[in-house]
């Protein structure tokens, strides 16, 4: 009876924010109670203020992870500089820098972007897990055609950086052409035939061929011409706008984030508006999603505090 019952009901998996259960073959994602309470607290501020910049910063374990990740990014940017690789903060990290001068109160990871050539060079440097650096390279592939790079600290599961590649187009584009290119990119990020490819390197090769043939039309891109650039199809971004003018991103400039300075797009407000529209307003589903801040061991805590010091 017990075995038969387990066929109809059971916990399948869990993430830092959700527990997934199965009831009569139907899967339900249930938000953890502590996360649910935190989301409710954030919503109180949503009703009290017109913008999210009034929400107080995170506290406790979440704040510890945020501050440590800022230190981790600082160490990583020095590593990139030593290897002549460029980057810029992007998405939630860029949003936090502009709106909060640091982390979004409910955010718990780092997002950066890299030019395709530098992105590929980084993979070559860190692919071997036994490398002499503190950084371990992981491929995030969750069967939804995602295959971007995640950099994790070798001694901590809560110190990580998501890295998203950008490709140069072969020419400059007007607004209509950028819209059409974004639509074309969306078509290929939604396609399903790639599901059967499990090897991340083979998947990346497939993405490269699709980009060269169907997005660049076989034409070579030349950064010296300051062409448009677009979000790589390695990650199926939901954002409507996926294309930027060269001058939106370059030259990169340093902006403050958690009492440190990191490289950012040349026009961060324009980039944020293209992604989030009204980027000063709080979203309805604001809560921590990535780190295990509710269950930090003493050993993990010591690693995190080391980055803050």
C-alpha positions in Angstrom: 0.0 0.0 0.0 2.8 2.3 0.9 4.5 1.7 -2.5 1.3 2.3 -4.4 0.7 5.5 -2.4 4.1 6.9 -3.4 3.2 6.5 -7.0 0.4 9.1 -6.5 2.0 11.4 -4.0 5.6 12.5 -3.3 8.1 15.2 -3.2 10.0 15.2 -6.5 12.6 18.0 -6.0 13.3 21.2 -4.2 15.0 24.5 -4.9 16.0 27.3 -2.6 12.6 28.9 -3.1 10.2 26.1 -4.0 9.3 22.5 -3.1 7.8 20.5 -6.0 5.3 17.8 -5.1 3.4 15.3 -7.2 -0.3 14.5 -6.5 -1.9 11.9 -8.8 0.6 12.6 -11.5 0.2 16.4 -11.4 3.2 18.5 -10.3 2.8 21.5 -8.0 5.5 24.1 -7.2 4.9 25.3 -3.7 6.7 28.4 -2.4 8.6 27.8 0.9 6.8 29.3 3.9 9.7 31.6 4.8 10.0 32.9 1.2 6.2 33.4 1.1 6.4 35.6 4.2 9.3 37.6 2.7 7.3 38.1 -0.5 4.4 39.4 1.6 6.6 41.9 3.3 7.9 43.2 0.0 4.4 43.6 -1.3 3.6 45.9 1.6 6.1 48.4 0.3 4.7 48.1 -3.2 1.4 49.4 -1.9 3.0 52.2 0.2 5.4 53.7 -2.3 5.4 54.5 -6.0 8.8 53.0 -6.6 10.9 50.2 -5.3 13.8 52.4 -4.3 12.2 52.9 -0.9 12.3 49.3 0.1 14.9 48.6 2.9 17.9 46.4 2.1 18.0 42.7 2.8 19.1 41.4 6.2 20.3 38.2 7.8 21.6 35.3 5.7 20.4 36.9 2.5 22.4 40.1 3.1 25.4 38.1 4.0 25.3 36.3 0.6 24.7 39.6 -1.2 27.8 41.3 0.3 29.9 38.2 -0.3 28.8 38.0 -3.9 29.8 41.6 -4.4 33.3 40.7 -3.1 33.3 37.6 -5.3 32.5 39.8 -8.4 35.3 42.1 -7.4 37.7 39.2 -7.3 36.4 38.0 -10.6 36.7 41.3 -12.4 40.4 41.4 -11.4 40.8 38.0 -12.9 39.1 39.2 -16.1 41.3 42.2 -16.3 44.5 40.2 -15.8 43.4 38.1 -18.8 42.4 41.1 -21.0 38.7 40.0 -21.0 35.9 42.6 -20.8 32.5 42.4 -19.1 29.7 44.6 -17.9 27.0 44.1 -15.2 23.6 43.4 -16.7 20.0 42.6 -15.9 19.2 42.5 -12.1 22.7 43.5 -11.1 22.6 46.6 -13.3 19.1 47.4 -12.1 20.2 47.1 -8.5 23.2 49.4 -9.2 21.1 52.1 -10.7 18.1 51.9 -8.4 19.7 50.9 -5.1 23.4 51.5 -5.5 23.7 47.8 -4.7 21.7 44.6 -4.7 17.9 44.7 -5.2 16.7 43.8 -1.7 15.3 40.4 -2.8 18.0 39.5 -5.3 20.7 37.0 -4.5 22.9 36.5 -7.5 25.2 38.4 -10.0 24.5 38.9 -13.7 27.1 40.0 -16.1 27.5 40.1 -19.9 30.5 39.5 -22.1 31.3 39.9 -25.8 31.2 36.6 -27.5 35.0 36.3 -28.2 35.8 37.1 -24.6 33.1 34.7 -23.4 34.6 31.8 -25.4 38.1 32.6 -24.2 36.9 32.5 -20.6 35.5 29.0 -21.2 38.9 27.9 -22.4 40.6 29.3 -19.3 38.2 27.7 -16.8 36.9 24.5 -18.4 39.2 22.3 -16.3 37.7 22.0 -12.8 41.2 21.4 -11.5 42.4 24.9 -12.6 44.5 27.0 -10.2 41.8 29.6 -9.8 39.0 29.9 -7.2 36.5 29.8 -10.0 34.6 26.7 -11.3 32.9 26.9 -14.6 29.4 25.4 -14.9 27.0 25.2 -17.9 23.4 26.1 -17.0 21.3 23.8 -19.2 17.9 23.0 -17.8 16.3 21.4 -20.9 14.8 24.6 -22.0 17.6 25.4 -24.6 19.5 27.3 -22.0 23.3 26.8 -22.1 24.9 29.9 -20.6 27.9 29.9 -18.3 27.7 30.1 -14.5 30.9 30.9 -12.5 30.9 29.3 -9.0 33.3 29.7 -6.2 35.0 26.3 -5.5 34.3 26.5 -1.8 30.8 27.9 -1.7 27.5 27.0 -3.3 26.1 30.5 -2.7 28.8 32.4 -4.6 28.1 32.4 -8.3 27.9 34.7 -11.3 25.6 34.2 -14.4 27.4 35.2 -17.6 25.4 36.0 -20.8 27.1 36.3 -24.2 26.4 39.1 -26.7 27.1 38.8 -30.4 27.9 41.7 -32.7 25.7 42.1 -35.8 27.4 42.9 -39.1 26.0 46.5 -39.4 24.3 49.3 -37.6 20.5 49.1 -37.4 17.6 51.6 -37.2 14.7 51.1 -34.8 12.6 49.1 -37.2 15.5 46.8 -38.1 16.3 46.2 -34.4 12.7 45.2 -33.8 12.8 42.8 -36.7 16.0 41.3 -35.6 14.7 40.9 -32.0 11.7 39.0 -33.5 13.9 36.8 -35.5 16.1 36.0 -32.5 12.9 35.1 -30.5 11.9 32.6 -33.1 15.1 30.6 -32.7 15.2 30.8 -28.9 11.7 29.2 -28.9 12.5 26.4 -31.2 12.3 22.9 -29.7 14.6 20.6 -31.8 17.6 21.3 -29.6 16.1 19.4 -26.6 17.8 16.1 -27.7 21.3 17.6 -27.3 22.5 17.1 -23.8 26.2 17.9 -24.2 26.7 21.6 -23.5 29.6 21.9 -26.0 27.5 20.4 -28.8 24.6 22.6 -27.8 26.8 25.7 -28.0 28.1 24.6 -31.4 24.5 24.3 -32.6 23.7 27.8 -31.3 26.8 29.1 -33.1 25.7 27.6 -36.4 22.1 28.9 -36.0 23.5 32.4 -35.2 25.9 32.5 -38.2 23.4 31.1 -40.7 20.0 32.5 -39.7 20.7 35.6 -37.7 23.9 36.9 -39.3 23.1 35.5 -42.7 26.6 34.2 -43.1 28.1 37.7 -42.9 31.0 38.5 -40.6 30.7 41.0 -37.8 33.4 43.6 -37.3 33.5 45.4 -34.0 35.6 48.2 -35.5 32.6 49.3 -37.5 30.7 49.8 -34.2 27.7 47.7 -35.3 24.6 46.7 -33.3 24.9 43.9 -30.9 22.3 41.4 -29.6 21.7 38.9 -26.8 23.1 35.5 -27.6 20.6 32.8 -28.3 22.4 30.6 -25.7 19.7 31.8 -23.3 16.0 32.2 -24.3 15.6 35.7 -23.0 11.9 36.7 -22.5 12.7 40.3 -23.1 11.0 41.8 -26.2 14.0 44.0 -27.1 17.2 42.0 -27.7 19.3 44.4 -29.8 21.3 47.5 -28.8 23.2 50.2 -30.6 26.9 50.0 -30.1 26.8 53.3 -28.2 24.3 52.0 -25.8 26.9 49.6 -24.4 30.3 51.1 -25.3 32.5 52.6 -24.1 31.9 50.8 -20.8 32.0 53.0 -17.7 32.3 52.3 -14.0 29.4 52.8 -11.6 29.0 52.1 -7.9 27.6 48.8 -6.6 27.7 47.8 -2.9 30.5 50.4 -2.2 32.6 49.0 -5.0 32.8 50.0 -8.7 32.1 47.7 -11.6 31.9 48.2 -15.4 28.4 49.0 -16.8 26.9 49.9 -20.2 27.5 53.4 -21.4 23.8 54.2 -21.2 22.5 52.0 -18.3 19.1 53.8 -18.1 18.4 53.1 -21.8 19.4 49.5 -21.4 17.2 49.0 -18.3 14.2 50.7 -19.9 14.5 48.4 -22.9 14.4 45.4 -20.6 12.0 46.3 -17.8 10.2 49.4 -19.2 9.4 51.3 -16.0 12.4 49.9 -14.1 11.7 51.9 -10.9 8.5 49.9 -10.1 8.6 46.7 -8.1 7.4 43.5 -9.9 4.5 41.4 -8.4 6.7 38.3 -7.9 9.6 39.8 -5.9 11.3 37.3 -3.7 14.7 35.6 -3.4 15.1 32.6 -5.9 18.6 31.4 -6.2 20.6 31.0 -3.0 20.2 28.8 0.1 20.2 31.7 2.5 17.8 29.9 4.8 20.3 27.1 5.5 23.9 28.4 5.7 26.3 26.1 7.5 29.1 27.5 9.7 31.7 26.4 7.2 29.8 28.2 4.4 29.4 31.3 6.6 33.1 31.5 7.2 33.8 31.5 3.4 31.2 34.2 2.8 32.5 36.4 5.6 36.0 36.1 4.2 34.8 37.9 1.0 33.2 40.7 3.0 36.4 41.3 5.0 
